[in-house]
Amino acid sequence: MYVTSEQRLDDGVLERRFTLHEIAGILWTPETASTSAPVPLILLGHPPLGLGTMYPRLAARARASAAEGFAAATIELPGIGDRPGWPALDQARADLRRAIQADEPVSDEIVDSLVLPLVDKAVPEWQATLDVLLGLPEIGGPVGYSGGVISIGIRLALVEPRISAAVLFAGSFVPQAVFEEARQVTVPLHVLLQWDDERNDRQAALDLFDAFGSEEKTLHANMGGHAGVPQFAGDAAAQFFTRHLK
């Protein structure tokens, strides 16, 4: 991991930008991390819009996590931002836009081509990042995963034994293959759902929640659209991580 810049934010949080195998990332650690015992880590997922676009929201989530005593980290997704282009992914996005604009059903073929290659590539990158971050003296685990493309979160929760709990955001397309993987997920889950999300098939989200194999799983549903997540929903997610990572 090569640190490209660092700054101390006004609340004492240390923000370090880094690259790992040419993948850009950001690590936030609370002020106490260098003077106390190693802190748990939350991996911050995000939609495929680029770290530059998502930075304000990611930084806010990270600073809220730091206030609870957690480090937080994120990395750029494949084919996004300054990473090399991915023509197949661009084509899948174009096919999705065409289907939505034509008010046509989004086929399984479009969902698979859009999501599965991204999951297959992103999950090992998250694991490689985790290898490095857990080697830092100020970070000791356990590890949680929060938000982002829900299929990436599902795959990580299934294959990565170092992840102890996950907060998942309903609201993106889930291939049938990942839906089946959800049945094998056993870590504690806190799933956020906006009831009137214009981008989300509510019944599909409910079916997915029902499919999760975790003995402890909570569905936190709120009225409102995709961008209307209330502040207290974030507070509930923070309480979930406090229970399971501390």
ZIQUI-V260466 format. One record per residue. NEAR is the number of other C-alpha atoms within 10 Angstrom. D_LAST is the distance of its C-alpha to the last C-alpha in Angstrom with 2 decimals. Layout:
# ZIQUI-V260466
near=NEAR d_last=D_LAST
near=NEAR d_last=D_LAST
This chain:
# ZIQUI-V260466
near=15 d_last=26.38
near=13 d_last=28.79
near=14 d_last=27.61
near=12 d_last=30.32
near=10 d_last=29.31
near=14 d_last=26.74
near=12 d_last=26.60
near=14 d_last=24.69
near=13 d_last=24.28
near=7 d_last=25.23
near=11 d_last=21.75
near=15 d_last=21.07
near=21 d_last=19.24
near=21 d_last=20.75
near=21 d_last=22.13
near=18 d_last=23.56
near=19 d_last=25.82
near=18 d_last=26.47
near=16 d_last=28.47
near=15 d_last=27.78
near=10 d_last=30.90
near=12 d_last=32.32
near=16 d_last=29.40
near=21 d_last=28.29
near=21 d_last=24.67
near=24 d_last=22.63
near=23 d_last=19.50
near=26 d_last=17.87
near=28 d_last=15.74
near=26 d_last=14.92
near=18 d_last=17.43
near=18 d_last=15.18
near=20 d_last=14.27
near=14 d_last=17.59
near=8 d_last=17.51
near=9 d_last=14.13
near=12 d_last=11.96
near=20 d_last=11.34
near=25 d_last=8.87
near=24 d_last=7.39
near=30 d_last=10.43
near=27 d_last=11.85
near=24 d_last=15.44
near=22 d_last=17.68
near=24 d_last=20.56
near=23 d_last=23.75
near=14 d_last=27.25
near=17 d_last=30.05
near=12 d_last=31.40
near=18 d_last=30.65
near=22 d_last=28.21
near=11 d_last=30.89
near=11 d_last=31.17
near=13 d_last=27.49
near=14 d_last=26.46
near=11 d_last=26.47
near=12 d_last=24.18
near=20 d_last=21.84
near=19 d_last=21.75
near=11 d_last=21.06
near=16 d_last=18.09
near=27 d_last=16.81
near=24 d_last=17.47
near=17 d_last=15.72
near=24 d_last=12.55
near=26 d_last=13.20
near=17 d_last=13.63
near=14 d_last=10.04
near=20 d_last=9.15
near=30 d_last=9.29
near=30 d_last=12.34
near=30 d_last=14.51
near=25 d_last=17.59
near=23 d_last=20.55
near=24 d_last=23.87
near=26 d_last=27.31
near=26 d_last=28.34
near=21 d_last=31.46
near=17 d_last=34.75
near=16 d_last=33.37
near=16 d_last=33.88
near=15 d_last=35.47
near=14 d_last=34.88
near=9 d_last=38.04
near=12 d_last=39.51
near=11 d_last=39.13
near=10 d_last=42.36
near=13 d_last=41.35
near=18 d_last=38.28
near=14 d_last=40.50
near=14 d_last=42.99
near=18 d_last=40.44
near=17 d_last=39.36
near=14 d_last=43.06
near=18 d_last=43.68
near=20 d_last=40.86
near=13 d_last=42.29
near=13 d_last=45.74
near=15 d_last=44.70
near=12 d_last=42.93
near=9 d_last=45.84
near=9 d_last=48.30
near=9 d_last=46.35
near=10 d_last=46.24
near=9 d_last=43.61
near=15 d_last=41.16
near=11 d_last=42.04
near=13 d_last=39.78
near=10 d_last=41.43
near=18 d_last=40.34
near=19 d_last=36.73
near=18 d_last=36.63
near=18 d_last=38.23
near=23 d_last=35.97
near=22 d_last=32.55
near=18 d_last=32.81
near=13 d_last=33.93
near=19 d_last=31.20
near=22 d_last=28.49
near=12 d_last=30.21
near=13 d_last=30.25
near=19 d_last=27.02
near=21 d_last=24.61
near=14 d_last=25.78
near=19 d_last=25.56
near=20 d_last=21.90
near=15 d_last=21.40
near=13 d_last=23.52
near=21 d_last=21.56
near=18 d_last=18.31
near=12 d_last=20.24
near=11 d_last=21.12
near=19 d_last=17.97
near=18 d_last=15.98
near=10 d_last=18.95
near=10 d_last=18.39
near=12 d_last=17.42
near=21 d_last=15.06
near=21 d_last=12.91
near=16 d_last=11.19
near=20 d_last=9.15
near=19 d_last=7.84
near=25 d_last=10.04
near=24 d_last=10.85
near=25 d_last=14.44
near=24 d_last=15.84
near=19 d_last=19.48
near=20 d_last=22.70
near=22 d_last=25.25
near=25 d_last=23.92
near=26 d_last=25.78
near=26 d_last=23.97
near=23 d_last=20.60
near=24 d_last=22.05
near=20 d_last=23.44
near=22 d_last=20.32
near=26 d_last=18.24
near=17 d_last=21.13
near=15 d_last=22.00
near=14 d_last=18.94
near=10 d_last=16.99
near=16 d_last=14.27
near=22 d_last=13.21
near=19 d_last=10.70
near=25 d_last=11.25
near=27 d_last=13.91
near=26 d_last=15.44
near=24 d_last=19.18
near=22 d_last=22.06
near=30 d_last=25.19
near=22 d_last=28.37
near=18 d_last=29.67
near=21 d_last=32.00
near=23 d_last=30.66
near=19 d_last=33.08
near=13 d_last=33.93
near=11 d_last=32.72
near=19 d_last=29.17
near=19 d_last=29.49
near=13 d_last=30.18
near=19 d_last=27.19
near=23 d_last=25.02
near=17 d_last=26.24
near=17 d_last=24.55
near=20 d_last=21.04
near=17 d_last=18.72
near=21 d_last=15.11
near=23 d_last=13.76
near=27 d_last=15.59
near=22 d_last=16.06
near=21 d_last=19.62
near=23 d_last=21.32
near=25 d_last=25.10
near=24 d_last=27.77
near=21 d_last=30.43
near=16 d_last=33.37
near=19 d_last=32.21
near=13 d_last=35.51
near=13 d_last=34.07
near=18 d_last=32.44
near=15 d_last=34.05
near=17 d_last=32.34
near=10 d_last=33.53
near=16 d_last=32.37
near=22 d_last=28.84
near=13 d_last=28.99
near=11 d_last=30.40
near=17 d_last=27.65
near=21 d_last=24.96
near=14 d_last=27.01
near=16 d_last=27.23
near=22 d_last=23.55
near=17 d_last=23.04
near=17 d_last=19.45
near=11 d_last=19.38
near=12 d_last=16.74
near=19 d_last=18.05
near=15 d_last=18.60
near=15 d_last=21.48
near=15 d_last=21.33
near=15 d_last=25.01
near=16 d_last=26.75
near=13 d_last=30.41
near=15 d_last=31.62
near=15 d_last=32.24
near=16 d_last=30.32
near=9 d_last=29.82
near=13 d_last=29.23
near=17 d_last=25.47
near=12 d_last=24.77
near=8 d_last=22.31
near=9 d_last=20.55
near=15 d_last=19.79
near=15 d_last=17.59
near=12 d_last=15.94
near=14 d_last=15.29
near=21 d_last=13.79
near=18 d_last=11.39
near=13 d_last=10.44
near=18 d_last=10.14
near=27 d_last=7.66
near=15 d_last=5.51
near=10 d_last=6.14
near=15 d_last=5.86
near=19 d_last=3.80
near=11 d_last=0.00
